[in-house]
Amino acid sequence: MDLRTAIRTTGSVRTFTSQPVERETVVQLLDDARFAPSGGNGQPWRVAVVEGPVLRRSIADLMQPVWDEYLEIRAAGGQPYTVVGYDVPATITPNKPNALLHDIESIPVVMVIAADLGKIAMMDAELDRAPMTGGGSIYPFCWNLLLSARAHGLGGVMTTFLSRREPEAAPLLGLPPDHALVATIFLGYPEHQPTKLSRHPVSMFATLDRFDGEALR
Ligand SMILES: Cc1cc2nc3c(=O)[nH]c(=O)nc-3n(C[C@H](O)[C@H](O)[C@H](O)COP(=O)(O)O)c2cc1C
């Protein structure tokens, strides 16, 4: 598959066949992912490949309420967890179905990605809004991992719900000081690989000269 096709057709996979993924394959994926760019080439990534079923259950139990709240807001037409005017819903129905969390013990690969904050230049940390730039030094690594997975016939999804429970997850995972939990990535051989992705056209998000300029066509 050529690079452009891979970029345009790598959709999220959340259900997997029972075929295991060899540990050697996981190492190969990480060996590809490490070529990601990062600010100052700081390479802040740390990866815990979580195999123990008890530990997997513990992190799934942390993620479940985050998922419940997410769906509650989505159902009400809101944007969950935005830092711009997010109101916690008054009531949250617990234990909404989520195959990744329900079946976490049997998912072929579960890995938690952390970022060493000491290796990230957070250029917008002092601004009067949530900092964003640091993520740019870690999420290309996560996306490289998913593209490499695709090249190996695997599929998966990047998730961030564990980050919301970082204080509780950190001791379970042995997260070092000054590290952030940035993603939990689930991988396996896809039951179905979605390739038709729903994305906005260029003219909806690109403009000439200024962000209030004429739409780019
Ligand atoms: C930063 C980031 C965080 C995400 N967090 C979650 C998550 O917590 N749970 C989940 O199921 N999917 C998560 N996703 C996957 C998105 O839902 C998915 O990329 C998006 O809906 C587009 O899906 P598609 O590529 O299949 O079209 C996340 C994706 C990104 C890039």
The ligand as a Tripos MOL2 file, in Angstrom:
@<TRIPOS>MOLECULE
LIG
   31    33     1     0     0
SMALL
NO_CHARGES

@<TRIPOS>ATOM
      1 C1         -6.2240   12.1030   20.5410 C.3       1 LIG1
      2 C2         -7.2740   11.0300   20.2870 C.ar      1 LIG1
      3 C3         -8.0020   10.5650   21.3640 C.ar      1 LIG1
      4 C4         -8.9470    9.5470   21.1710 C.ar      1 LIG1
      5 N1         -9.5980    9.0380   22.2620 N.ar      1 LIG1
      6 C5        -10.4250    7.9860   22.0900 C.ar      1 LIG1
      7 C6        -11.0280    7.3570   23.2180 C.ar      1 LIG1
      8 O1        -10.7820    7.7420   24.3780 O.2       1 LIG1
      9 N2        -11.8460    6.3010   22.9880 N.ar      1 LIG1
     10 C7        -12.0880    5.8440   21.7240 C.ar      1 LIG1
     11 O2        -12.8400    4.8690   21.5790 O.2       1 LIG1
     12 N3        -11.5440    6.4200   20.6370 N.ar      1 LIG1
     13 C8        -10.7110    7.4570   20.8000 C.ar      1 LIG1
     14 N4        -10.1050    8.0310   19.7080 N.ar      1 LIG1
     15 C9        -10.4150    7.5470   18.3550 C.3       1 LIG1
     16 C10       -11.3500    8.5370   17.6480 C.3       1 LIG1
     17 O3        -12.6490    8.3510   18.1400 O.3       1 LIG1
     18 C11       -11.2680    8.3140   16.1400 C.3       1 LIG1
     19 O4         -9.9700    8.6220   15.6950 O.3       1 LIG1
     20 C12       -12.2600    9.2110   15.3910 C.3       1 LIG1
     21 O5        -13.5690    8.9820   15.8060 O.3       1 LIG1
     22 C13       -12.1700    8.9790   13.8890 C.3       1 LIG1
     23 O6        -12.5040    7.6280   13.6510 O.3       1 LIG1
     24 P1        -12.1690    6.9280   12.2670 P.3       1 LIG1
     25 O7        -10.7030    7.1260   12.0300 O.co2     1 LIG1
     26 O8        -12.5290    5.4740   12.4360 O.co2     1 LIG1
     27 O9        -12.9770    7.6060   11.2220 O.co2     1 LIG1
     28 C14        -9.1770    9.0330   19.8720 C.ar      1 LIG1
     29 C15        -8.4290    9.5270   18.7980 C.ar      1 LIG1
     30 C16        -7.4770   10.4930   19.0030 C.ar      1 LIG1
     31 C17        -6.6440   10.9780   17.8320 C.3       1 LIG1
@<TRIPOS>BOND
     1     1     2 1
     2     2     3 ar
     3     2    30 ar
     4     3     4 ar
     5     4     5 ar
     6     4    28 ar
     7     5     6 ar
     8     6     7 ar
     9     6    13 1
    10     7     8 2
    11     7     9 ar
    12     9    10 ar
    13    10    11 2
    14    10    12 ar
    15    12    13 ar
    16    13    14 ar
    17    14    15 1
    18    14    28 ar
    19    15    16 1
    20    16    17 1
    21    16    18 1
    22    18    19 1
    23    18    20 1
    24    20    21 1
    25    20    22 1
    26    22    23 1
    27    23    24 1
    28    24    25 2
    29    24    26 1
    30    24    27 1
    31    28    29 ar
    32    29    30 ar
    33    30    31 1
@<TRIPOS>SUBSTRUCTURE
     1 LIG1         1 GROUP 0 **** ****
